[in-house]
Amino acid sequence: MGSLRTGLDGKAKQTVAPGSYRLRSATPVRLLGKSYRWDVMITVGRGKVLEVELTNVNAIVDSVSEITQASARQVAPEITIYDRVKRGVVRVEAGLRHGSGFFIDTLGGLIVTNEHVITGERALSVALDTNKRVPAQLVVRDHDADLALLRLSPSACPDCPRLHIARPDSSGVIVVPGERVVAVGFPLHQQSTVTSGIVSSVRERPSSPMRTSIMGTRVDRSSTLRAQ
């Protein structure tokens, strides 16, 4: 005898000659960690209509060990940004104080940091990694804007990425509330860290009377960095 296939209603009809038959499922049905299959003997009498119902009562039930495949790990965009710019963000050391700085994209060896980090100190250095520290020279400082510009030897880290200072778009804005931002630096006594969040609000800061112009790029406290 051939095979039977049920319709959408789960029923199948077949005209057969009188006799004994073996009704067996071709493939098991899996449900909730169990496998159901049927192997039922039936007898069809002459001129009779036989109805056979296959349920979990007359099924052969087996347990199934389902192996769930772990989903592939997705790399967050913050990780991609951090990997691209982390060597361009350095630790500025001035006596017992330290803070964060970054290579600027104008001249080789120029680093922007906060003025309060280097206040009152003459011996300045920059930690490029855990094993390499190089001396730094103060170029200019702005107390009101809390900005300072340091210079390293261009050969200290020629392959360190230079970060771009964002410029206003066609609407005249640099950053808007709700925009996602990433902060990379050396807070307190920690190693390089990365934090992400969104801009909750934008407030205009009064301009400092002194602004440093570097190759036509105006550097002030409200400057925003964009990794490009």
GUKOLTI-185235 format. One record per residue (C-alpha): residue in three letters; residue number from 1; x negated, y negated, z. Coordinates in pm, whole numbers, always signed. Layout:
<nodes>
NODE/type/seq/X/Y/Z
NODE/ALA/NUM/X/Y/Z
...
</nodes>
This chain:
<nodes>
NODE/type/seq/X/Y/Z
NODE/MET/1/+0/+0/+0
NODE/GLY/2/-115/-352/-74
NODE/SER/3/-131/-655/+147
NODE/LEU/4/+144/-874/+290
NODE/ARG/5/+123/-1250/+326
NODE/THR/6/+368/-1443/+541
NODE/GLY/7/+529/-1765/+432
NODE/LEU/8/+536/-2091/+621
NODE/ASP/9/+808/-1949/+844
NODE/GLY/10/+577/-1666/+953
NODE/LYS/11/+790/-1398/+787
NODE/ALA/12/+723/-1155/+504
NODE/LYS/13/+951/-913/+310
NODE/GLN/14/+840/-600/+130
NODE/THR/15/+1036/-313/-33
NODE/VAL/16/+869/+20/+23
NODE/ALA/17/+948/+387/-18
NODE/PRO/18/+1054/+584/+289
NODE/GLY/19/+765/+707/+495
NODE/SER/20/+510/+619/+759
NODE/TYR/21/+285/+317/+723
NODE/ARG/22/+5/+150/+908
NODE/LEU/23/+43/-226/+949
NODE/ARG/24/-294/-382/+1017
NODE/SER/25/-407/-744/+1020
NODE/ALA/26/-678/-831/+768
NODE/THR/27/-847/-1091/+987
NODE/PRO/28/-795/-1171/+1356
NODE/VAL/29/-627/-1487/+1476
NODE/ARG/30/-823/-1699/+1724
NODE/LEU/31/-650/-1910/+1984
NODE/LEU/32/-777/-2062/+2311
NODE/GLY/33/-1086/-1847/+2332
NODE/LYS/34/-909/-1519/+2245
NODE/SER/35/-885/-1312/+1929
NODE/TYR/36/-554/-1143/+1830
NODE/ARG/37/-528/-855/+1580
NODE/TRP/38/-266/-597/+1505
NODE/ASP/39/-279/-226/+1416
NODE/VAL/40/+76/-90/+1430
NODE/MET/41/+219/+235/+1295
NODE/ILE/42/+572/+210/+1153
NODE/THR/43/+817/+455/+996
NODE/VAL/44/+1067/+345/+730
NODE/GLY/45/+1376/+559/+686
NODE/ARG/46/+1568/+606/+360
NODE/GLY/47/+1821/+328/+307
NODE/LYS/48/+1713/+154/+627
NODE/VAL/49/+1591/-200/+690
NODE/LEU/50/+1310/-217/+939
NODE/GLU/51/+1210/-539/+1113
NODE/VAL/52/+866/-552/+1271
NODE/GLU/53/+765/-842/+1495
NODE/LEU/54/+399/-903/+1561
NODE/THR/55/+345/-1084/+1889
NODE/ASN/56/+90/-1100/+2167
NODE/VAL/57/+276/-810/+2328
NODE/ASN/58/+174/-558/+2060
NODE/ALA/59/-152/-729/+1967
NODE/ILE/60/-503/-616/+2044
NODE/VAL/61/-656/-905/+2235
NODE/ASP/62/-1029/-967/+2255
NODE/SER/63/-1221/-1244/+2431
NODE/VAL/64/-1423/-1472/+2207
NODE/SER/65/-1738/-1656/+2309
NODE/GLU/66/-1716/-1988/+2131
NODE/ILE/67/-2046/-2167/+2079
NODE/THR/68/-1994/-2538/+2055
NODE/GLN/69/-2258/-2716/+1853
NODE/ALA/70/-2392/-3026/+2022
NODE/SER/71/-2330/-3338/+1822
NODE/ALA/72/-2633/-3505/+1676
NODE/ARG/73/-2769/-3789/+1885
NODE/GLN/74/-2705/-4126/+1730
NODE/VAL/75/-2968/-4395/+1761
NODE/ALA/76/-2820/-4718/+1897
NODE/PRO/77/-2904/-5036/+1703
NODE/GLU/78/-3063/-5180/+2019
NODE/ILE/79/-3323/-4901/+2009
NODE/THR/80/-3405/-4981/+1647
NODE/ILE/81/-3451/-5350/+1729
NODE/TYR/82/-3662/-5275/+2036
NODE/ASP/83/-3894/-5041/+1846
NODE/ARG/84/-3941/-5308/+1581
NODE/VAL/85/-4020/-5607/+1805
NODE/LYS/86/-4155/-5467/+2134
NODE/ARG/87/-4521/-5517/+2040
NODE/GLY/88/-4443/-5879/+1958
NODE/VAL/89/-4321/-5943/+2314
NODE/VAL/90/-4609/-5961/+2562
NODE/ARG/91/-4675/-6008/+2932
NODE/VAL/92/-4829/-6345/+3017
NODE/GLU/93/-5041/-6343/+3334
NODE/ALA/94/-5143/-6654/+3529
NODE/GLY/95/-5298/-6582/+3867
NODE/LEU/96/-5041/-6393/+4074
NODE/ARG/97/-4757/-6497/+3846
NODE/HIS/98/-4652/-6340/+3523
NODE/GLY/99/-4374/-6370/+3270
NODE/SER/100/-4274/-6286/+2917
NODE/GLY/101/-4397/-6438/+2593
NODE/PHE/102/-4371/-6367/+2223
NODE/PHE/103/-4577/-6413/+1909
NODE/ILE/104/-4434/-6691/+1698
NODE/ASP/105/-4420/-6666/+1321
NODE/THR/106/-4615/-6980/+1233
NODE/LEU/107/-4986/-6937/+1305
NODE/GLY/108/-5182/-6629/+1402
NODE/GLY/109/-5234/-6584/+1773
NODE/LEU/110/-4974/-6834/+1899
NODE/ILE/111/-4748/-6723/+2186
NODE/VAL/112/-4445/-6902/+2332
NODE/THR/113/-4376/-6859/+2704
NODE/ASN/114/-4219/-7050/+2994
NODE/GLU/115/-4405/-7346/+3140
NODE/HIS/116/-4332/-7247/+3498
NODE/VAL/117/-4523/-6920/+3447
NODE/ILE/118/-4856/-7096/+3382
NODE/THR/119/-4814/-7406/+3603
NODE/GLY/120/-5122/-7484/+3809
NODE/GLU/121/-5332/-7202/+3663
NODE/ARG/122/-5632/-7235/+3436
NODE/ALA/123/-5718/-6868/+3391
NODE/LEU/124/-5454/-6732/+3157
NODE/SER/125/-5438/-6391/+2995
NODE/VAL/126/-5199/-6182/+2790
NODE/ALA/127/-5141/-5809/+2835
NODE/LEU/128/-5087/-5658/+2491
NODE/ASP/129/-5038/-5312/+2642
NODE/THR/130/-5118/-5130/+2963
NODE/ASN/131/-5490/-5110/+2881
NODE/LYS/132/-5564/-5426/+2685
NODE/ARG/133/-5573/-5779/+2825
NODE/VAL/134/-5712/-6076/+2637
NODE/PRO/135/-5779/-6433/+2752
NODE/ALA/136/-5539/-6705/+2639
NODE/GLN/137/-5583/-7079/+2594
NODE/LEU/138/-5312/-7335/+2671
NODE/VAL/139/-5229/-7541/+2363
NODE/VAL/140/-4942/-7758/+2487
NODE/ARG/141/-4679/-7754/+2760
NODE/ASP/142/-4339/-7917/+2810
NODE/HIS/143/-4220/-7927/+3170
NODE/ASP/144/-3871/-8060/+3086
NODE/ALA/145/-3806/-7786/+2831
NODE/ASP/146/-3992/-7525/+3043
NODE/LEU/147/-4192/-7418/+2741
NODE/ALA/148/-4562/-7360/+2687
NODE/LEU/149/-4765/-7261/+2384
NODE/LEU/150/-5068/-7034/+2422
NODE/ARG/151/-5331/-6931/+2173
NODE/LEU/152/-5509/-6597/+2139
NODE/SER/153/-5781/-6492/+1904
NODE/PRO/154/-5606/-6392/+1575
NODE/SER/155/-5807/-6067/+1585
NODE/ALA/156/-5664/-5970/+1927
NODE/CYS/157/-5357/-5809/+1773
NODE/PRO/158/-5338/-5864/+1398
NODE/ASP/159/-5058/-5610/+1354
NODE/CYS/160/-4836/-5740/+1635
NODE/PRO/161/-4502/-5849/+1487
NODE/ARG/162/-4426/-6222/+1479
NODE/LEU/163/-4074/-6317/+1583
NODE/HIS/164/-3868/-6572/+1395
NODE/ILE/165/-3690/-6859/+1567
NODE/ALA/166/-3332/-6869/+1448
NODE/ARG/167/-3215/-7171/+1255
NODE/PRO/168/-2858/-7302/+1235
NODE/ASP/169/-2642/-7155/+962
NODE/SER/170/-2434/-7356/+715
NODE/SER/171/-2187/-7442/+992
NODE/GLY/172/-2464/-7582/+1212
NODE/VAL/173/-2452/-7313/+1484
NODE/ILE/174/-2721/-7071/+1596
NODE/VAL/175/-2520/-6837/+1816
NODE/VAL/176/-2148/-6803/+1889
NODE/PRO/177/-1952/-6656/+2184
NODE/GLY/178/-1897/-6284/+2141
NODE/GLU/179/-2214/-6234/+1937
NODE/ARG/180/-2422/-5936/+2043
NODE/VAL/181/-2772/-6014/+2169
NODE/VAL/182/-3074/-5812/+2282
NODE/ALA/183/-3326/-5932/+2542
NODE/VAL/184/-3677/-5786/+2556
NODE/GLY/185/-3929/-5884/+2822
NODE/PHE/186/-4122/-5813/+3143
NODE/PRO/187/-3895/-5905/+3437
NODE/LEU/188/-4042/-5917/+3788
NODE/HIS/189/-4309/-5647/+3817
NODE/GLN/190/-4158/-5412/+3563
NODE/GLN/191/-4295/-5283/+3237
NODE/SER/192/-4137/-5372/+2905
NODE/THR/193/-3758/-5359/+2930
NODE/VAL/194/-3467/-5406/+2691
NODE/THR/195/-3116/-5525/+2775
NODE/SER/196/-2818/-5583/+2549
NODE/GLY/197/-2495/-5774/+2592
NODE/ILE/198/-2275/-6039/+2435
NODE/VAL/199/-2284/-6417/+2447
NODE/SER/200/-2011/-6525/+2688
NODE/SER/201/-2036/-6898/+2620
NODE/VAL/202/-2255/-7156/+2450
NODE/ARG/203/-2340/-7483/+2627
NODE/GLU/204/-2533/-7771/+2481
NODE/ARG/205/-2846/-7856/+2677
NODE/PRO/206/-2973/-8217/+2680
NODE/SER/207/-3271/-8260/+2453
NODE/SER/208/-3613/-8293/+2609
NODE/PRO/209/-3796/-8617/+2524
NODE/MET/210/-4092/-8406/+2427
NODE/ARG/211/-4056/-8135/+2166
NODE/THR/212/-4337/-7942/+2017
NODE/SER/213/-4347/-7925/+1640
NODE/ILE/214/-4537/-7624/+1509
NODE/MET/215/-4575/-7610/+1134
NODE/GLY/216/-4240/-7779/+1095
NODE/THR/217/-4064/-7548/+1342
NODE/ARG/218/-3913/-7732/+1637
NODE/VAL/219/-3950/-7533/+1957
NODE/ASP/220/-3720/-7619/+2245
NODE/ARG/221/-3555/-7445/+2537
NODE/SER/222/-3237/-7372/+2345
NODE/SER/223/-3423/-7184/+2072
NODE/THR/224/-3282/-6843/+1990
NODE/LEU/225/-3488/-6554/+1856
NODE/ARG/226/-3383/-6327/+1578
NODE/ALA/227/-3569/-6012/+1481
NODE/GLN/228/-3616/-6008/+1106
</nodes>
